[in-house]
Amino acid sequence: MNETSPDIHRQVQTSLKARQAAMRLCAHASRVELDRALAVLAPLPAHTPLRPAQTGLVMLQGRIGGDGAPFNLGEASTSRATIRLASGEIGFAYHLGRDLAKANAAALLDALWQDEGRREAVSKALQPVAARLQAEAATTARQTAATKVNFFTMVRGED
């Protein structure tokens, strides 16, 4: 086995996790936030849709008690898009809902993120989304902490 293989594997894993983080931000962003990110990155390179944005359904599964047997809970509308930049990078996006423009914008941002020359700029353009998500998580944590109840047991002296 080549000695550099673990280093290459680590770099690929790091890059994959960074791309997943960027795609997560796009998935949780509103269409307005994605449009703002694209405006910051203008002028945008030439790009074409490989798969035009389309809406479909996915089956949602649940589990009783969180770890029981899976069951079909119902269907949810999703939108997806695939875009190729003129330089060859391919971006993908899947979103809950029927917003095709959001799917296109997220796919374009994914493709732009893959261009090493634009990666840092795309990450900076998505920072407002990350800040909003952190603020929402902090608010949820505070609200949850406010409902915390500490139970304790008093020990009787008969032991």
ZAKENU-41939 format. One record per residue: x, y, z of N, C-alpha, C, CB in turn; residue in one letter; residue number from 1. Coordinates in Angstrom, 2 decimals, padded with zeros to 5 digits. Glycine has a CB too. Layout:
<drenmars>
      n_px      n_py      n_pz     ca_px     ca_py     ca_pz      c_px      c_py      c_pz     cb_px     cb_py     cb_pz   type   seq
         X         Y         Z         X         Y         Z         X         Y         Z         X         Y         Z      a   NUM
...
</drenmars>
This chain:
<drenmars>
      n_px      n_py      n_pz     ca_px     ca_py     ca_pz      c_px      c_py      c_pz     cb_px     cb_py     cb_pz   type   seq
    000.85   -001.18    000.00    000.00    000.00    000.00    000.89    001.24    000.00   -000.96    000.00    001.22      m     1
    000.53    002.20   -000.74    001.28    003.45   -000.84    001.20    004.21    000.48    000.74    004.32   -002.00      n     2
    002.34    004.79    000.91    002.38    005.49    002.19    001.52    006.75    002.18    003.80    005.85    002.53      e     3
    001.28    007.34    001.02    000.49    008.56    000.98   -001.01    008.29    000.94    000.88    009.38   -000.23      t     4
   -001.41    007.04    000.81   -002.83    006.71    000.74   -003.63    007.20    001.93   -003.00    005.23    000.61      s     5
   -003.16    007.02    003.18   -003.94    007.55    004.31   -004.09    009.07    004.26   -003.29    007.16    005.63      p     6
   -003.06    009.77    003.81   -003.15    011.22    003.70   -004.16    011.64    002.65   -001.80    011.82    003.39      d     7
   -004.16    010.97    001.52   -005.11    011.28    000.45   -006.52    010.96    000.93   -004.78    010.47   -000.84      i     8
   -006.68    009.82    001.60   -008.00    009.44    002.12   -008.49    010.49    003.11   -007.93    008.04    002.80      h     9
   -007.62    010.97    003.99   -007.99    011.98    004.97   -008.40    013.28    004.27   -006.82    012.25    005.95      r    10
   -007.67    013.67    003.23   -008.00    014.89    002.50   -009.35    014.76    001.81   -006.91    015.21    001.47      q    11
   -009.61    013.61    001.22   -010.89    013.38    000.56   -012.02    013.44    001.58   -010.90    012.01   -000.17      v    12
   -011.84    012.82    002.73   -012.86    012.84    003.77   -013.11    014.26    004.27   -012.45    011.94    004.93      q    13
   -012.03    015.03    004.46   -012.17    016.41    004.91   -012.93    017.23    003.87   -010.79    017.03    005.18      t    14
   -012.56    017.06    002.59   -013.24    017.78    001.52   -014.71    017.37    001.43   -012.55    017.52    000.18      s    15
   -014.99    016.10    001.61   -016.37    015.61    001.55   -017.19    016.21    002.68   -016.40    014.07    001.62      l    16
   -016.64    016.24    003.88   -017.37    016.80    005.02   -017.60    018.30    004.83   -016.59    016.55    006.32      k    17
   -016.63    019.00    004.25   -016.80    020.43    004.00   -017.89    020.66    002.95   -015.47    021.06    003.53      a    18
   -017.92    019.84    001.92   -018.97    019.97    000.90   -020.33    019.66    001.50   -018.69    019.04   -000.30      r    19
   -020.41    018.63    002.34   -021.67    018.30    002.99   -022.15    019.45    003.86   -021.52    017.03    003.82      q    20
   -021.22    020.12    004.54   -021.59    021.26    005.38   -022.15    022.39    004.52   -020.37    021.76    006.19      a    21
   -021.52    022.65    003.37   -022.01    023.70    002.47   -023.39    023.32    001.92   -021.02    023.93    001.32      a    22
   -023.57    022.06    001.55   -024.86    021.62    001.03   -025.94    021.68    002.12   -024.75    020.19    000.47      m    23
   -025.55    021.41    003.37   -026.49    021.51    004.48   -026.97    022.96    004.63   -025.84    021.02    005.79      r    24
   -026.04    023.90    004.51   -026.42    025.30    004.60   -027.39    025.67    003.49   -025.18    026.21    004.55      l    25
   -027.13    025.19    002.28   -028.03    025.46    001.16   -029.40    024.84    001.40   -027.43    024.92   -000.16      c    26
   -029.43    023.65    001.99   -030.70    022.97    002.24   -031.55    023.71    003.27   -030.45    021.54    002.72      a    27
   -030.89    024.35    004.24   -031.62    025.05    005.29   -031.84    026.53    004.98   -030.88    024.92    006.61      h    28
   -031.27    027.00    003.89   -031.41    028.41    003.52   -032.74    028.65    002.83   -030.25    028.85    002.60      a    29
   -033.21    029.88    002.92   -034.40    030.27    002.15   -033.96    030.63    000.74   -035.15    031.46    002.84      s    30
   -034.91    030.75   -000.16   -034.56    031.12   -001.52   -033.94    032.51   -001.54   -035.80    031.07   -002.42      r    31
   -034.43    033.42   -000.73   -033.88    034.78   -000.67   -032.42    034.74   -000.24   -034.70    035.66    000.30      v    32
   -032.10    033.91    000.76   -030.71    033.79    001.22   -029.81    033.22    000.14   -030.64    032.91    002.47      e    33
   -030.31    032.24   -000.61   -029.52    031.67   -001.70   -029.31    032.69   -002.81   -030.20    030.40   -002.25      l    34
   -030.35    033.46   -003.13   -030.22    034.50   -004.15   -029.20    035.55   -003.73   -031.58    035.16   -004.43      d    35
   -029.20    035.91   -002.44   -028.21    036.88   -001.95   -026.80    036.32   -002.07   -028.51    037.25   -000.48      r    36
   -026.63    035.04   -001.74   -025.31    034.42   -001.86   -024.83    034.43   -003.32   -025.34    032.97   -001.33      a    37
   -025.74    034.13   -004.24   -025.36    034.16   -005.66   -025.04    035.57   -006.12   -026.48    033.56   -006.52      l    38
   -025.76    036.56   -005.60   -025.48    037.95   -005.96   -024.09    038.37   -005.50   -026.54    038.89   -005.36      a    39
   -023.68    037.88   -004.34   -022.33    038.19   -003.83   -021.27    037.58   -004.74   -022.16    037.68   -002.39      v    40
   -021.57    036.44   -005.33   -020.60    035.72   -006.16   -020.60    036.16   -007.62   -020.87    034.25   -006.09      l    41
   -021.45    037.12   -007.98   -021.54    037.58   -009.37   -020.21    038.19   -009.81   -022.69    038.61   -009.54      a    42
   -019.85    038.08   -011.06   -020.57    037.43   -012.17   -020.41    035.91   -012.10   -020.04    037.95   -013.53      p    43
   -021.49    035.24   -012.40   -021.51    033.78   -012.35   -021.00    033.20   -013.66   -022.93    033.27   -012.04      l    44
   -020.30    032.08   -013.60   -019.81    031.46   -014.83   -020.95    030.84   -015.63   -018.75    030.40   -014.51      p    45
   -020.68    030.55   -016.87   -021.68    029.89   -017.72   -022.02    028.53   -017.13   -021.17    029.75   -019.19      a    46
   -023.28    028.19   -017.15   -023.73    026.91   -016.60   -024.97    026.45   -017.35   -024.01    027.02   -015.09      h    47
   -025.16    025.13   -017.34   -026.32    024.54   -018.01   -026.96    023.51   -017.08   -025.93    023.89   -019.37      t    48
   -028.27    023.36   -017.17   -028.91    022.32   -016.35   -028.68    020.94   -016.96   -030.43    022.59   -016.21      p    49
   -028.14    020.03   -016.17   -028.04    018.63   -016.62   -029.38    017.94   -016.44   -026.93    017.87   -015.84      l    50
   -030.03    018.24   -015.34   -031.37    017.76   -015.05   -032.16    018.99   -014.67   -031.39    016.64   -013.90      r    51
   -033.10    019.41   -015.52   -033.88    020.59   -015.16   -034.57    020.40   -013.81   -034.93    020.89   -016.26      p    52
   -034.73    021.48   -013.11   -035.38    021.41   -011.80   -036.75    020.78   -011.95   -035.49    022.81   -011.14      a    53
   -037.07    019.87   -011.05   -038.37    019.21   -011.10   -038.83    018.88   -009.68   -038.30    017.92   -011.95      q    54
   -040.13    018.71   -009.58   -040.74    018.40   -008.29   -041.24    016.97   -008.32   -041.90    019.39   -007.97      t    55
   -041.09    016.29   -007.19   -041.55    014.92   -007.07   -041.92    014.62   -005.64   -040.50    013.94   -007.57      g    56
   -042.09    013.35   -005.34   -042.46    012.92   -004.00   -041.43    011.94   -003.46   -043.87    012.28   -004.00      l    57
   -041.21    011.99   -002.16   -040.40    010.98   -001.48   -041.25    010.40   -000.36   -039.06    011.59   -000.94      v    58
   -041.00    009.13   -000.05   -041.71    008.47    001.04   -040.95    008.72    002.33   -041.87    006.94    000.77      m    59
   -041.67    009.19    003.33   -041.07    009.42    004.65   -041.30    008.18    005.50   -041.67    010.68    005.33      l    60
   -040.25    007.73    006.18   -040.36    006.58    007.05   -040.21    007.01    008.50   -039.31    005.52    006.70      q    61
   -040.88    006.33    009.36   -040.76    006.56    010.79   -040.49    005.24    011.48   -042.03    007.23    011.35      g    62
   -040.19    005.33    012.77   -039.97    004.14    013.59   -040.67    004.36    014.92   -038.45    003.84    013.80      r    63
   -041.38    003.37    015.36   -042.06    003.47    016.64   -041.01    003.45    017.74   -043.10    002.33    016.83      i    64
   -041.07    004.45    018.59   -040.10    004.54    019.68   -038.71    004.94    019.22   -040.02    003.24    020.39      g    65
   -038.55    005.28    017.97   -037.26    005.70    017.46   -036.37    004.56    017.02   -036.55    006.49    018.49      g    66
   -036.62    003.35    017.50   -035.76    002.23    017.11   -036.55    000.96    016.76   -034.78    001.92    018.22      d    67
   -037.84    001.10    016.62   -038.68   -000.04    016.28   -038.68   -000.32    014.78   -040.11    000.19    016.77      g    68
   -039.60   -001.13    014.36   -039.71   -001.48    012.95   -040.12   -000.24    012.14   -040.73   -002.63    012.74      a    69
   -039.51   -000.05    010.97   -039.88    001.13    010.15   -041.28    000.97    009.56   -038.85    001.33    009.02      p    70
   -041.93    002.12    009.38   -043.23    002.14    008.71   -043.29    003.39    007.84   -044.40    002.12    009.75      f    71
   -044.11    003.35    006.79   -044.25    004.49    005.90   -045.19    005.51    006.54   -044.79    004.04    004.51      n    72
   -044.65    006.67    006.80   -045.38    007.73    007.48   -046.24    008.52    006.50   -044.41    008.66    008.20      l    73
   -045.72    008.74    005.31   -046.44    009.52    004.30   -045.47    010.02    003.25   -047.19    010.69    004.94      g    74
   -045.96    010.85    002.36   -045.13    011.39    001.29   -044.89    012.87    001.51   -045.78    011.16   -000.07      e    75
   -043.77    013.36    000.96   -043.43    014.78    001.04   -042.98    015.25   -000.34   -042.33    015.04    002.10      a    76
   -043.37    016.46   -000.70   -042.93    017.05   -001.96   -041.46    017.45   -001.86   -043.80    018.27   -002.34      s    77
   -040.73    017.18   -002.91   -039.32    017.59   -002.97   -039.04    018.18   -004.34   -038.38    016.38   -002.69      t    78
   -038.02    019.03   -004.38   -037.54    019.59   -005.64   -036.07    019.23   -005.77   -037.75    021.15   -005.70      s    79
   -035.65    018.97   -007.00   -034.25    018.63   -007.23   -033.77    019.31   -008.50   -034.06    017.11   -007.32      r    80
   -032.46    019.52   -008.55   -031.85    020.12   -009.73   -030.40    019.66   -009.82   -031.93    021.67   -009.69      a    81
   -029.88    019.61   -011.05   -028.48    019.28   -011.29   -027.97    020.26   -012.34   -028.30    017.79   -011.76      t    82
   -026.85    020.91   -012.01   -026.28    021.95   -012.88   -024.82    021.66   -013.14   -026.46    023.36   -012.26      i    83
   -024.37    021.89   -014.38   -022.96    021.74   -014.75   -022.40    023.10   -015.14   -022.78    020.71   -015.90      r    84
   -021.28    023.44   -014.53   -020.57    024.66   -014.93   -019.82    024.41   -016.22   -019.60    025.14   -013.83      l    85
   -019.48    025.46   -016.93   -018.72    025.33   -018.17   -017.37    024.67   -017.92   -018.53    026.71   -018.83      a    86
   -016.84    024.84   -016.70   -015.54    024.24   -016.36   -015.66    022.76   -015.97   -014.89    025.02   -015.22      s    87
   -016.88    022.22   -015.89   -017.08    020.79   -015.67   -017.63    020.38   -014.32   -015.83    020.11   -015.87      g    88
   -017.61    021.27   -013.33   -018.14    020.91   -012.01   -019.65    020.70   -012.09   -017.80    022.01   -010.96      e    89
   -020.13    019.71   -011.35   -021.55    019.38   -011.35   -022.10    019.57   -009.94   -021.79    017.92   -011.85      i    90
   -023.16    020.36   -009.83   -023.79    020.62   -008.54   -025.16    019.97   -008.46   -023.91    022.12   -008.30      g    91
   -025.49    019.48   -007.27   -026.75    018.80   -007.02   -027.49    019.49   -005.88   -026.52    017.30   -006.68      f    92
   -028.80    019.41   -005.91   -029.59    019.92   -004.79   -030.91    019.18   -004.72   -029.83    021.45   -004.93      a    93
   -031.30    018.84   -003.51   -032.60    018.27   -003.20   -033.16    019.07   -002.04   -032.50    016.73   -002.85      y    94
   -034.43    019.48   -002.13   -035.06    020.28   -001.08   -036.48    019.82   -000.86   -035.03    021.76   -001.43      h    95
   -036.92    019.89    000.40   -038.34    019.67    000.68   -039.11    020.86    000.11   -038.60    019.50    002.21      l    96
   -040.24    020.60   -000.45   -041.08    021.66   -001.00   -041.02    021.70   -002.52   -040.65    022.99   -000.44      g    97
   -041.72    022.70   -003.07   -041.88    022.79   -004.52   -041.17    024.00   -005.13   -043.34    022.84   -004.86      r    98
   -040.19    024.54   -004.45   -039.50    025.74   -004.92   -038.37    025.36   -005.88   -038.94    026.55   -003.71      d    99
   -038.67    025.38   -007.18   -037.69    024.99   -008.19   -036.54    025.99   -008.29   -038.37    024.86   -009.55      l   100
   -036.83    027.27   -008.08   -035.76    028.28   -008.13   -034.76    028.06   -007.00   -036.35    029.70   -008.04      a   101
   -035.24    027.65   -005.84   -034.35    027.36   -004.71   -033.46    026.17   -005.04   -035.17    027.09   -003.42      k   102
   -034.03    025.13   -005.64   -033.24    023.96   -006.01   -032.16    024.33   -007.03   -034.15    022.85   -006.59      a   103
   -032.52    025.15   -008.02   -031.53    025.60   -009.00   -030.41    026.41   -008.35   -032.20    026.43   -010.09      n   104
   -030.78    027.33   -007.47   -029.78    028.17   -006.81   -028.85    027.32   -005.95   -030.46    029.24   -005.95      a   105
   -029.40    026.36   -005.22   -028.57    025.51   -004.37   -027.65    024.62   -005.21   -029.46    024.64   -003.47      a   106
   -028.14    024.10   -006.32   -027.29    023.29   -007.20   -026.16    024.12   -007.79   -028.13    022.66   -008.33      a   107
   -026.46    025.35   -008.16   -025.42    026.24   -008.68   -024.37    026.54   -007.62   -026.04    027.54   -009.21      l   108
   -024.81    026.80   -006.39   -023.86    027.04   -005.30   -023.00    025.81   -005.03   -024.61    027.46   -004.02      l   109
   -023.60    024.62   -005.11   -022.82    023.39   -004.92   -021.76    023.26   -006.00   -023.75    022.16   -004.92      d   110
   -022.12    023.54   -007.24   -021.15    023.47   -008.34   -020.04    024.51   -008.15   -021.85    023.67   -009.70      a   111
   -020.42    025.72   -007.76   -019.42    026.77   -007.54   -018.49    026.40   -006.38   -020.10    028.11   -007.25      l   112
   -019.02    025.76   -005.34   -018.19    025.37   -004.20   -017.12    024.38   -004.63   -019.07    024.76   -003.08      w   113
   -017.42    023.54   -005.60   -016.46    022.53   -006.05   -015.29    023.13   -006.82   -017.16    021.50   -006.92      q   114
   -015.46    024.33   -007.35   -014.37    025.03   -008.03   -013.45    025.58   -006.94   -014.91    026.19   -008.97      d   115
   -012.23    025.05   -006.86   -011.32    025.42   -005.77   -011.06    026.92   -005.72   -010.01    024.69   -005.92      e   116
   -011.10    027.60   -006.85   -010.89    029.03   -006.88   -012.03    029.83   -006.27   -010.67    029.48   -008.27      g   117
   -013.20    029.24   -006.21   -014.39    029.93   -005.68   -014.85    029.39   -004.32   -015.53    029.81   -006.66      r   118
   -014.23    028.32   -003.86   -014.70    027.64   -002.65   -014.78    028.57   -001.45   -013.77    026.47   -002.32      r   119
   -013.74    029.34   -001.22   -013.72    030.25   -000.07   -014.80    031.32   -000.20   -012.33    030.91    000.05      e   120
   -014.98    031.85   -001.42   -015.99    032.88   -001.64   -017.40    032.32   -001.41   -015.88    033.44   -003.06      a   121
   -017.64    031.10   -001.83   -018.96    030.48   -001.61   -019.19    030.28   -000.12   -019.08    029.12   -002.37      v   122
   -018.17    029.81    000.58   -018.31    029.62    002.03   -018.63    030.94    002.73   -017.02    029.00    002.62      s   123
   -017.96    032.01    002.32   -018.23    033.33    002.92   -019.64    033.81    002.56   -017.19    034.36    002.45      k   124
   -020.08    033.55    001.34   -021.42    033.98    000.93   -022.51    033.24    001.71   -021.61    033.75   -000.57      a   125
   -022.20    032.04    002.20   -023.18    031.26    002.96   -023.09    031.53    004.46   -022.99    029.79    002.69      l   126
   -022.16    032.37    004.90   -022.01    032.66    006.32   -023.28    033.23    006.97   -020.87    033.64    006.51      q   127
   -024.02    034.13    006.31   -025.26    034.61    006.95   -026.25    033.48    007.26   -025.93    035.63    006.05      p   128
   -026.29    032.47    006.43   -027.17    031.33    006.68   -026.68    030.58    007.92   -027.23    030.38    005.45      v   129
   -025.37    030.36    007.99   -024.79    029.67    009.15   -025.06    030.45    010.43   -023.28    029.47    008.96      a   130
   -024.92    031.78    010.36   -025.17    032.61    011.54   -026.63    032.51    011.98   -024.80    034.09    011.25      a   131
   -027.55    032.53    011.02   -028.97    032.41    011.35   -029.27    031.06    011.99   -029.84    032.61    010.10      r   132
   -028.71    029.99    011.43   -028.96    028.66    011.98   -028.39    028.53    013.40   -028.35    027.59    011.07      l   133
   -027.21    029.12    013.64   -026.63    029.08    014.99   -027.51    029.85    015.97   -025.21    029.66    014.98      q   134
   -028.01    031.00    015.54   -028.88    031.80    016.42   -030.17    031.04    016.73   -029.21    033.15    015.77      a   135
   -030.74    030.39    015.73   -031.95    029.60    015.96   -031.69    028.43    016.90   -032.52    029.09    014.63      e   136
   -030.54    027.78    016.74   -030.19    026.66    017.62   -029.99    027.14    019.05   -028.92    025.95    017.11      a   137
   -029.36    028.31    019.22   -029.15    028.86    020.56   -030.49    029.21    021.21   -028.25    030.11    020.50      a   138
   -031.41    029.78    020.44   -032.73    030.11    020.97   -033.47    028.85    021.39   -033.56    030.88    019.92      t   139
   -033.41    027.82    020.57   -034.06    026.56    020.91   -033.44    025.96    022.17   -033.95    025.57    019.73      t   140
   -032.12    026.02    022.27   -031.44    025.49    023.46   -031.86    026.24    024.72   -029.91    025.55    023.29      a   141
   -031.96    027.58    024.61   -032.39    028.38    025.77   -033.83    028.03    026.16   -032.27    029.89    025.46      r   142
   -034.71    027.90    025.17   -036.10    027.58    025.46   -036.22    026.19    026.08   -036.95    027.66    024.19      q   143
   -035.42    025.27    025.60   -035.44    023.91    026.15   -034.89    023.90    027.57   -034.63    022.95    025.25      t   144
   -033.81    024.63    027.79   -033.21    024.68    029.13   -034.17    025.31    030.14   -031.90    025.48    029.09      a   145
   -035.00    026.23    029.70   -035.95    026.88    030.60   -037.01    025.92    031.10   -036.61    028.05    029.90      a   146
   -037.23    024.82    030.40   -038.25    023.85    030.82   -037.65    022.68    031.59   -039.00    023.34    029.61      t   147
   -036.35    022.72    031.84   -035.68    021.61    032.52   -036.18    021.50    033.96   -034.14    021.81    032.50      k   148
   -036.43    020.27    034.36   -036.87    019.99    035.72   -035.83    019.07    036.34   -038.31    019.35    035.75      v   149
   -035.32    019.44    037.51   -034.36    018.60    038.22   -035.10    017.78    039.26   -033.24    019.46    038.88      n   150
   -035.07    016.49    039.07   -035.68    015.58    040.03   -034.60    015.09    040.98   -036.39    014.39    039.32      f   151
   -034.96    014.93    042.21   -034.02    014.37    043.17   -034.78    013.48    044.13   -033.26    015.49    043.94      f   152
   -034.06    012.60    044.77   -034.67    011.67    045.72   -034.12    011.99    047.09   -034.39    010.18    045.33      t   153
   -035.02    012.13    048.01   -034.58    012.34    049.38   -034.37    010.98    050.02   -035.62    013.19    050.18      m   154
   -033.28    010.83    050.72   -032.97    009.57    051.35   -033.56    009.57    052.75   -031.44    009.33    051.39      v   155
   -034.25    008.52    053.06   -034.83    008.40    054.40   -033.75    007.90    055.35   -036.07    007.43    054.41      r   156
   -033.86    008.22    056.56   -032.86    007.85    057.54   -032.94    006.43    058.03   -032.95    008.75    058.67      g   157
   -033.78    005.58    057.44   -033.97    004.23    057.92   -033.01    003.23    057.29   -035.38    003.79    057.66      e   158
   -032.14    003.69    056.38   -031.24    002.75    055.70   -030.26    002.19    056.60   -030.55    003.39    054.57      d   159
</drenmars>
